[in-house]
Amino acid sequence: MALAFTVPVSLVVTSCAADDPLAQQADAGDGKNYIAGDGSVTEYDPTDRGEPVAIDGTLFDGTAVSSSDWTGQVAVLNFWYASCAPCREEAPDLVSLHDEYAPQGAVFHGVNIRDEQATAEAFERSFAIPYESFDDKDGGVLLDMTQYVPPQAVPTTIVLDKEGRVSARILGLADRSTLKALITDALAE
């Protein structure tokens, strides 16, 4: 005689989420208003990169920008907002890397997913950010990049190769030396 029993669906879902660090952060209720990435780095082999990404958005100064503007250049996109503690921590390294790699043909843009213009500009002044940021409160750029950027994993930094394809992604705080290596590799291709 066989015994049959059922497991409540909620029990299965709960047990899956319990081992997921992002789910644990979301459930923590600590009021920090962001889910920190784990610092994981994903590099994509040139043969596995697929099609170039298509991004269209508007910078805080009103300039319309398209990813097609960066063809032939390496682009670094950093998803951020002002009250995100890891975003504040990595800002000086992003400035330093911009200053080092912009003369070599790398383009940097921030993608601000939450702030009003005055808040974003105050952050950029405080950290002397030399590159412009997309005003992405409507989520258009984030939506274009959801295959690579989880909606709540901020900061996230993406490196696009000269063809506009994602060559690397850092979820969470971008370590300076790691991001430097990713940019150097993309420029060398």
Backbone bond lengths (Angstrom), bond angles and torsions (degrees), N, CA, C in turn:
res aa  C-N    CA-C-N  psi(-1)  N-CA   C-N-CA  omega(-1)  CA-C   N-CA-C  phi
1 M - - - 1.447 - - 1.524 108.56 -
2 A 1.329 116.78 127.02 1.461 122.21 -179.18 1.520 109.96 -91.33
3 L 1.312 115.22 141.19 1.456 120.13 175.90 1.522 108.79 -98.39
4 A 1.272 116.54 139.02 1.470 121.52 178.57 1.517 108.66 -121.28
5 F 1.305 115.24 140.00 1.448 119.19 174.75 1.525 108.67 -147.91
6 T 1.292 116.82 161.99 1.461 122.06 -179.88 1.516 108.67 -120.21
7 V 1.317 114.06 150.62 1.462 120.80 176.51 1.522 107.02 -109.05
8 P 1.307 118.02 127.26 1.467 119.24 178.45 1.531 109.89 -57.99
9 V 1.339 115.80 136.42 1.462 121.31 -178.89 1.518 110.97 -58.71
10 S 1.312 118.03 -40.41 1.461 120.06 -178.67 1.518 111.87 -60.70
11 L 1.311 116.61 -32.81 1.450 120.32 178.14 1.522 111.10 -65.84
12 V 1.323 117.47 -39.73 1.461 121.73 179.36 1.520 110.51 -67.01
13 V 1.324 117.08 -45.16 1.460 120.75 -179.26 1.522 110.38 -63.49
14 T 1.306 116.79 -43.36 1.457 120.52 -179.30 1.522 111.03 -61.90
15 S 1.314 116.71 -42.38 1.458 118.23 -177.96 1.518 111.70 -68.13
16 C 1.338 118.22 -31.65 1.466 120.56 176.96 1.517 110.50 -68.17
17 A 1.328 115.85 -43.46 1.457 120.11 -177.22 1.523 111.56 -68.87
18 A 1.312 117.24 -27.24 1.457 120.17 -176.72 1.522 112.64 -62.30
19 D 1.326 117.65 -28.85 1.453 120.64 -179.66 1.524 113.42 -93.46
20 D 1.314 117.72 -1.56 1.461 122.99 -177.12 1.528 109.05 -95.65
21 P 1.355 118.03 112.85 1.466 119.32 -176.66 1.526 113.60 -62.26
22 L 1.334 117.96 -32.06 1.459 119.42 177.78 1.517 110.40 -69.04
23 A 1.333 117.52 -40.33 1.461 120.98 176.98 1.525 110.51 -64.33
24 Q 1.328 116.91 -39.02 1.459 120.30 178.37 1.524 110.62 -62.13
25 Q 1.336 117.50 -40.36 1.460 120.12 178.04 1.520 110.79 -64.95
26 A 1.336 116.46 -41.79 1.462 120.57 -179.48 1.523 111.00 -63.50
27 D 1.336 117.16 -36.55 1.456 122.07 -178.69 1.529 113.36 -82.77
28 A 1.318 117.94 -10.29 1.460 121.05 -172.42 1.524 113.34 -64.67
29 G 1.331 117.50 -31.36 1.456 119.57 -179.75 1.507 113.26 64.64
30 D 1.349 117.38 31.09 1.458 120.39 -176.93 1.527 113.51 -88.89
31 G 1.331 117.75 -0.92 1.456 120.99 174.30 1.509 115.23 74.30
32 K 1.316 119.93 12.60 1.467 119.78 -178.05 1.520 112.46 -77.63
33 N 1.337 117.80 -13.58 1.463 123.99 173.34 1.516 115.48 65.65
34 Y 1.302 119.04 22.34 1.454 122.01 171.97 1.516 108.56 -154.67
35 I 1.312 115.25 159.32 1.461 121.00 173.57 1.514 106.21 -111.78
36 A 1.294 117.57 114.71 1.460 121.43 -177.59 1.520 109.65 -74.25
37 G 1.325 115.19 134.49 1.451 118.36 171.93 1.508 109.41 -68.01
38 D 1.293 116.02 169.64 1.455 119.90 -176.31 1.531 113.24 -93.78
39 G 1.335 116.96 7.46 1.459 120.52 -179.32 1.509 112.91 80.43
40 S 1.336 116.35 7.45 1.460 118.86 -178.04 1.526 110.79 -67.43
41 V 1.318 114.42 144.45 1.461 122.18 -179.55 1.519 107.54 -115.48
42 T 1.315 115.66 130.33 1.458 121.10 175.34 1.519 107.68 -120.09
43 E 1.326 116.10 123.20 1.464 121.29 174.04 1.517 107.49 -107.79
44 Y 1.319 116.18 138.57 1.449 121.71 -179.51 1.524 108.95 -108.97
45 D 1.320 116.20 124.70 1.451 121.42 176.92 1.532 108.58 -62.03
46 P 1.330 118.18 142.20 1.471 119.92 -179.13 1.528 113.58 -52.23
47 T 1.311 118.15 -33.32 1.466 120.50 -179.16 1.528 112.36 -75.44
48 D 1.341 117.94 -13.63 1.463 121.89 -178.09 1.531 113.26 -108.07
49 R 1.297 118.47 7.17 1.466 120.78 -171.86 1.527 114.88 -79.80
50 G 1.287 117.93 -21.32 1.460 118.84 178.95 1.523 112.73 72.60
51 E 1.308 114.65 -151.37 1.462 121.96 -175.13 1.534 111.58 -79.90
52 P 1.331 116.69 156.32 1.468 119.59 173.01 1.531 110.39 -61.93
53 V 1.318 115.95 147.57 1.461 119.73 176.26 1.519 109.18 -74.10
54 A 1.301 116.03 152.65 1.462 121.69 177.39 1.522 107.52 -117.78
55 I 1.316 115.08 109.63 1.467 121.33 -178.65 1.519 107.77 -122.42
56 D 1.311 115.60 131.99 1.459 121.72 172.12 1.512 107.00 -133.83
57 G 1.330 116.32 132.25 1.453 119.81 -179.76 1.509 111.10 -163.54
58 T 1.319 114.31 -179.20 1.459 121.02 -178.45 1.524 109.08 -123.77
59 L 1.324 115.48 132.29 1.462 120.72 176.30 1.522 109.04 -74.98
60 F 1.317 117.13 164.17 1.460 120.55 179.26 1.529 112.12 -60.10
61 D 1.332 117.60 -26.22 1.471 119.15 178.85 1.525 112.49 -82.50
62 G 1.336 117.38 3.28 1.459 121.61 177.57 1.515 115.24 94.17
63 T 1.324 118.28 -4.62 1.458 122.16 -179.77 1.524 110.46 -73.26
64 A 1.333 116.21 129.06 1.471 120.97 174.92 1.527 108.03 -80.70
65 V 1.334 116.06 134.00 1.461 121.67 -178.11 1.519 108.78 -131.24
66 S 1.322 115.32 140.74 1.455 122.16 176.83 1.517 108.74 -127.18
67 S 1.325 116.20 147.13 1.462 119.69 177.82 1.522 111.42 -60.84
68 S 1.309 117.92 -23.43 1.471 119.77 177.26 1.532 111.11 -64.48
69 D 1.326 117.54 -19.35 1.473 122.04 176.68 1.521 111.55 -67.06
70 W 1.345 117.79 -19.52 1.464 121.55 -174.69 1.518 112.88 -100.76
71 T 1.324 118.52 4.28 1.462 120.65 -178.38 1.528 109.51 -53.81
72 G 1.320 115.53 131.20 1.459 120.93 -178.28 1.517 113.65 89.18
73 Q 1.341 117.18 -3.25 1.462 121.82 178.80 1.527 109.34 -123.46
74 V 1.297 116.20 152.50 1.455 121.24 170.16 1.526 106.60 -80.35
75 A 1.326 116.64 135.35 1.465 120.93 179.03 1.527 109.63 -120.16
76 V 1.320 115.20 139.57 1.460 122.40 176.59 1.527 106.73 -117.54
77 L 1.337 115.50 121.69 1.462 121.58 179.04 1.515 108.56 -114.61
78 N 1.331 116.22 124.77 1.455 121.16 179.81 1.523 108.93 -116.16
79 F 1.336 116.75 116.52 1.457 123.06 179.20 1.526 108.02 -86.74
80 W 1.331 117.09 124.81 1.455 120.99 -170.70 1.520 111.26 -154.87
81 Y 1.344 115.79 171.97 1.462 124.32 163.11 1.521 107.76 -156.37
82 A 1.307 116.63 160.08 1.466 122.48 -166.18 1.522 115.15 -63.45
83 S 1.313 119.63 -37.86 1.469 119.47 -175.90 1.524 113.22 -88.56
84 C 1.314 117.66 5.56 1.467 122.74 177.99 1.534 108.16 -79.34
85 A 1.336 116.34 112.78 1.471 120.74 -176.87 1.531 113.25 -57.36
86 P 1.345 119.87 -46.04 1.463 118.63 178.63 1.538 112.51 -64.63
87 C 1.339 116.56 -30.06 1.472 119.81 177.35 1.527 110.18 -63.92
88 R 1.314 115.88 -40.56 1.467 121.18 178.61 1.530 110.37 -67.16
89 E 1.323 116.11 -37.89 1.461 120.45 -178.78 1.529 111.94 -66.92
90 E 1.325 117.57 -39.15 1.462 120.20 -176.35 1.534 113.67 -85.62
91 A 1.325 118.36 -12.51 1.463 121.78 -175.47 1.533 113.57 -54.81
92 P 1.340 120.64 -47.48 1.470 119.16 179.58 1.538 113.02 -59.93
93 D 1.333 117.32 -36.48 1.467 119.88 178.61 1.527 111.20 -68.41
94 L 1.318 117.18 -38.21 1.470 120.05 177.32 1.523 110.71 -64.13
95 V 1.333 116.75 -39.82 1.475 120.39 177.05 1.524 109.73 -61.95
96 S 1.319 116.66 -47.22 1.463 121.53 -179.78 1.530 111.51 -60.61
97 L 1.335 116.46 -43.98 1.467 119.61 179.67 1.523 111.51 -67.89
98 H 1.312 116.81 -37.01 1.470 119.60 174.64 1.521 110.10 -59.09
99 D 1.321 116.07 -49.04 1.467 120.15 -177.82 1.524 111.78 -61.28
100 E 1.328 116.68 -33.84 1.455 121.05 179.85 1.524 112.66 -77.05
101 Y 1.334 116.79 -39.75 1.463 119.54 -170.36 1.528 115.77 -102.74
102 A 1.301 119.74 -16.57 1.470 120.48 177.46 1.535 111.12 -59.28
103 P 1.338 118.82 -41.66 1.465 118.33 177.71 1.536 113.78 -64.21
104 Q 1.337 116.22 -18.95 1.469 120.84 179.41 1.528 112.45 -93.53
105 G 1.331 116.38 3.35 1.454 119.45 176.06 1.504 116.25 104.28
106 A 1.314 118.87 9.46 1.467 120.68 176.81 1.529 109.60 -88.90
107 V 1.318 115.27 137.68 1.462 122.62 178.49 1.524 107.60 -107.38
108 F 1.313 117.12 133.83 1.460 122.06 178.13 1.523 109.31 -116.58
109 H 1.337 115.65 140.19 1.467 121.94 172.02 1.516 108.21 -143.57
110 G 1.315 115.27 140.53 1.443 120.41 168.69 1.519 108.30 -87.72
111 V 1.310 115.63 155.31 1.464 121.30 173.14 1.527 105.18 -127.47
112 N 1.333 115.61 99.43 1.454 120.59 -176.52 1.527 108.52 -88.19
113 I 1.324 115.55 117.60 1.461 120.10 -171.82 1.528 114.54 -95.36
114 R 1.333 119.48 -4.06 1.471 119.92 -174.59 1.512 116.58 -136.76
115 D 1.301 119.05 -31.09 1.461 121.06 -163.50 1.522 114.29 -84.20
116 E 1.320 113.58 151.15 1.460 120.34 167.17 1.525 107.26 -71.88
117 Q 1.312 117.29 162.14 1.460 122.07 -175.55 1.532 111.96 -56.62
118 A 1.332 118.34 -44.89 1.473 120.48 -177.25 1.532 111.30 -62.00
119 T 1.320 117.41 -40.09 1.463 121.10 179.49 1.520 110.93 -67.31
120 A 1.334 116.53 -44.18 1.466 120.51 178.86 1.524 110.72 -62.79
121 E 1.317 116.80 -43.43 1.469 120.07 -179.53 1.526 111.47 -66.19
122 A 1.317 118.04 -36.03 1.473 120.83 177.12 1.523 110.38 -63.43
123 F 1.320 117.19 -43.36 1.461 121.70 176.41 1.531 109.61 -59.93
124 E 1.321 116.35 -48.12 1.474 120.51 -177.90 1.526 111.38 -62.99
125 R 1.328 117.93 -37.28 1.473 120.58 176.05 1.527 110.47 -67.32
126 S 1.332 116.89 -44.54 1.469 121.20 -178.17 1.520 112.20 -58.58
127 F 1.328 116.83 -37.33 1.457 121.37 -176.92 1.526 112.80 -104.55
128 A 1.337 116.57 7.14 1.477 122.41 179.46 1.531 111.19 51.89
129 I 1.323 116.02 47.32 1.465 121.69 179.67 1.532 107.61 -69.21
130 P 1.341 117.96 120.88 1.465 120.28 -175.50 1.529 114.84 -89.39
131 Y 1.333 117.55 -4.21 1.456 120.72 -177.71 1.536 109.31 -116.20
132 E 1.316 115.69 159.39 1.456 121.90 -176.71 1.529 111.18 -83.06
133 S 1.321 114.97 159.18 1.457 121.44 176.67 1.524 110.78 -120.67
134 F 1.330 114.29 145.53 1.450 120.81 171.34 1.520 108.80 -71.55
135 D 1.326 116.65 140.36 1.455 123.01 168.90 1.524 104.91 -86.96
136 D 1.324 116.85 99.78 1.467 120.30 -172.35 1.520 112.44 -117.14
137 K 1.335 117.06 33.29 1.463 119.04 177.02 1.526 111.25 -61.07
138 D 1.330 117.57 -27.10 1.466 119.91 178.63 1.529 111.82 -80.28
139 G 1.331 117.79 -7.70 1.455 122.16 175.11 1.511 115.78 78.79
140 G 1.322 118.63 12.21 1.464 120.98 -177.85 1.520 113.97 -62.37
141 V 1.324 117.47 -47.97 1.469 120.64 179.58 1.525 109.37 -68.90
142 L 1.323 116.57 -43.02 1.464 120.38 178.16 1.531 110.48 -59.10
143 L 1.326 116.77 -41.59 1.465 120.26 177.99 1.524 110.77 -63.01
144 D 1.335 116.94 -40.73 1.464 120.47 177.53 1.528 111.86 -61.19
145 M 1.324 116.99 -26.03 1.463 122.05 -174.59 1.527 114.20 -110.54
146 T 1.339 119.03 12.28 1.468 120.16 -174.91 1.520 114.04 -61.34
147 Q 1.293 118.03 -20.49 1.468 119.05 175.60 1.528 110.41 -65.14
148 Y 1.336 116.56 -25.69 1.463 121.66 -175.71 1.524 113.67 -114.92
149 V 1.335 117.65 -24.20 1.459 121.33 -174.94 1.526 109.50 -119.84
150 P 1.344 117.95 107.30 1.464 119.00 175.16 1.534 109.51 -61.02
151 P 1.320 118.26 136.17 1.466 120.98 -172.34 1.516 115.46 -53.54
152 Q 1.327 120.08 -31.68 1.458 120.71 -177.89 1.524 113.72 -106.51
153 A 1.319 119.00 3.27 1.464 121.11 -178.15 1.524 109.83 -90.58
154 V 1.306 115.00 89.36 1.458 121.61 -178.21 1.516 107.44 -124.18
155 P 1.319 118.18 132.65 1.462 126.45 3.41 1.535 111.79 -79.93
156 T 1.300 113.79 157.23 1.458 123.07 168.45 1.516 106.31 -136.18
157 T 1.323 116.42 138.64 1.463 121.33 178.73 1.515 108.49 -122.76
158 I 1.320 114.85 131.47 1.462 123.05 -178.75 1.525 108.45 -117.34
159 V 1.339 116.41 137.18 1.462 121.71 172.58 1.528 106.94 -112.22
160 L 1.328 115.98 123.96 1.461 122.13 176.21 1.520 108.98 -101.07
161 D 1.328 116.61 138.51 1.458 119.87 177.70 1.529 110.47 -76.50
162 K 1.304 117.28 -178.73 1.466 122.04 -175.92 1.517 113.12 -66.28
163 E 1.333 116.49 -15.78 1.459 120.99 176.64 1.532 111.61 -94.43
164 G 1.324 117.16 -0.59 1.452 121.14 179.50 1.517 114.48 85.70
165 R 1.321 116.79 15.97 1.457 121.54 178.87 1.528 109.29 -97.58
166 V 1.328 116.90 150.22 1.469 120.49 179.49 1.521 108.60 -71.02
167 S 1.329 115.41 117.73 1.465 119.86 178.09 1.525 111.27 -98.68
168 A 1.354 116.99 -24.03 1.462 119.83 -179.35 1.520 110.29 -160.77
169 R 1.344 113.94 157.17 1.461 121.07 178.48 1.518 108.84 -144.26
170 I 1.325 115.66 137.50 1.463 121.98 172.58 1.520 107.11 -119.00
171 L 1.324 116.85 118.53 1.464 122.16 174.94 1.518 107.64 -92.10
172 G 1.309 116.11 117.50 1.456 120.12 -178.66 1.520 110.88 99.42
173 L 1.304 114.36 -164.76 1.455 122.30 -177.76 1.520 111.11 -55.44
174 A 1.328 116.55 124.68 1.464 121.50 179.72 1.527 109.34 -83.72
175 D 1.322 116.15 113.37 1.456 121.44 174.13 1.527 108.21 -68.60
176 R 1.338 116.97 130.54 1.456 121.24 -174.92 1.526 112.95 -55.72
177 S 1.324 116.84 -49.07 1.469 119.18 -176.33 1.523 111.44 -66.15
178 T 1.318 117.36 -35.46 1.461 120.71 178.45 1.520 110.33 -66.93
179 L 1.331 116.96 -48.79 1.462 120.20 179.93 1.520 110.88 -63.30
180 K 1.324 117.04 -37.85 1.459 120.75 177.07 1.532 110.45 -58.96
181 A 1.315 116.93 -45.10 1.477 120.83 179.66 1.524 110.79 -63.80
182 L 1.337 117.27 -39.65 1.466 120.68 -179.64 1.530 111.39 -65.79
183 I 1.333 116.67 -40.63 1.468 120.72 178.62 1.526 109.97 -67.99
184 T 1.335 116.32 -45.01 1.469 120.93 178.70 1.525 110.84 -57.25
185 D 1.330 116.99 -45.86 1.463 121.25 179.13 1.523 111.52 -60.68
186 A 1.336 116.73 -44.82 1.465 120.53 -178.96 1.524 111.39 -65.12
187 L 1.321 116.99 -38.43 1.469 120.16 178.30 1.531 111.99 -67.64
188 A 1.326 116.87 -30.86 1.467 121.68 -177.40 1.534 113.23 -76.96
189 E 1.318 117.18 -16.46 1.473 120.41 -178.06 1.519 112.21 -70.32
